[in-house]
Amino acid sequence: MSCAQAQSGDKMEAFTCLPVDATIFSDRIHVRCAMPYKKDIYFFASPMANREEAKLIFKVITSAMFNNSKLIIDFNPEESGQGFSCRYKDCRVIKNQ
């Protein structure tokens, strides 16, 4: 999952997540991590706008979950996906390339 390339000016970070839940919604897929990034960010999400990419991310998440493996999730800590129900207070957008 760790394959992001930052756009110039983007502040990218990587977070090691032990996935405990993966869910598909009509507008996004998301993963809930056992421990938060900082103190409140438990969720990382990808929009369903690109269904093939979302399905691939979901497969990686569920594979890690079932194998009790950790994920390294690349994301911009200042970006949320409020347009697809990834709230700023507890969710960040997965950057996948």
C-alpha positions as CSV (number, residue, x, y, z in Angstrom):
1,M,0.0,0.0,0.0
2,S,3.0,2.2,0.5
3,C,3.4,3.5,-3.1
4,A,2.6,7.2,-2.9
5,Q,4.3,9.9,-4.8
6,A,3.8,13.3,-3.4
7,Q,2.8,16.2,-5.5
8,S,5.1,19.2,-5.1
9,G,4.2,21.0,-1.9
10,D,2.3,18.0,-0.4
11,K,3.3,17.1,3.1
12,M,3.4,13.3,3.0
13,E,3.7,10.9,6.0
14,A,3.7,7.2,6.4
15,F,1.8,5.4,9.2
16,T,2.2,1.8,10.3
17,C,-1.3,0.5,10.8
18,L,-2.5,-2.8,12.2
19,P,-5.9,-3.1,10.5
20,V,-8.8,-4.2,12.7
21,D,-11.7,-3.4,10.3
22,A,-12.2,-2.8,6.6
23,T,-15.5,-1.6,5.2
24,I,-16.9,-0.8,1.8
25,F,-19.4,2.1,1.6
26,S,-21.1,3.5,-1.5
27,D,-18.6,6.5,-1.6
28,R,-15.4,5.0,0.0
29,I,-13.6,2.1,1.4
30,H,-11.9,2.5,4.7
31,V,-9.6,0.8,7.2
32,R,-9.7,1.3,11.0
33,C,-6.3,0.9,12.7
34,A,-5.8,-0.6,16.1
35,M,-3.8,2.5,17.2
36,P,-4.4,6.0,16.0
37,Y,-2.2,8.4,14.1
38,K,-1.5,11.2,16.6
39,K,-4.4,10.8,19.0
40,D,-7.6,10.8,16.9
41,I,-7.0,9.5,13.4
42,Y,-8.1,5.8,13.4
43,F,-9.4,5.7,9.8
44,F,-7.8,5.9,6.4
45,A,-10.0,5.9,3.3
46,S,-10.0,5.9,-0.5
47,P,-12.9,7.2,-2.6
48,M,-15.0,4.8,-4.7
49,A,-14.7,7.2,-7.6
50,N,-12.1,4.8,-9.1
51,R,-13.7,1.5,-8.2
52,E,-10.8,-0.7,-9.5
53,E,-8.3,1.2,-7.4
54,A,-10.6,1.1,-4.4
55,K,-11.1,-2.7,-4.8
56,L,-7.3,-3.2,-5.0
57,I,-6.7,-1.2,-1.9
58,F,-9.5,-3.1,-0.1
59,K,-7.8,-6.4,-1.1
60,V,-4.5,-5.3,0.3
61,I,-6.2,-4.2,3.6
62,T,-8.2,-7.4,4.1
63,S,-5.2,-9.5,3.2
64,A,-3.2,-7.8,5.9
65,M,-6.1,-8.1,8.3
66,F,-6.5,-11.8,7.8
67,N,-2.7,-12.4,8.0
68,N,-2.4,-10.2,11.1
69,S,0.1,-8.0,9.2
70,K,0.7,-4.3,9.4
71,L,0.2,-1.9,6.6
72,I,2.3,1.2,5.8
73,I,-0.2,3.8,4.7
74,D,1.0,6.9,2.9
75,F,-1.1,10.0,3.4
76,N,-1.1,13.8,3.7
77,P,-1.9,14.6,7.3
78,E,-3.5,17.9,6.3
79,E,-5.9,16.4,3.8
80,S,-9.2,14.7,4.6
81,G,-11.8,13.3,2.2
82,Q,-14.8,15.2,3.5
83,G,-16.3,15.0,0.0
84,F,-16.6,11.2,0.5
85,S,-17.3,11.1,4.2
86,C,-13.8,10.8,5.4
87,R,-14.0,13.3,8.2
88,Y,-11.1,15.6,9.2
89,K,-11.4,14.8,12.9
90,D,-10.7,11.1,12.5
91,C,-9.9,10.1,8.9
92,R,-7.2,10.7,6.3
93,V,-7.0,9.8,2.5
94,I,-4.8,6.9,1.4
95,K,-2.3,8.0,-1.2
96,N,-1.8,5.2,-3.7
97,Q,0.2,5.2,-6.9
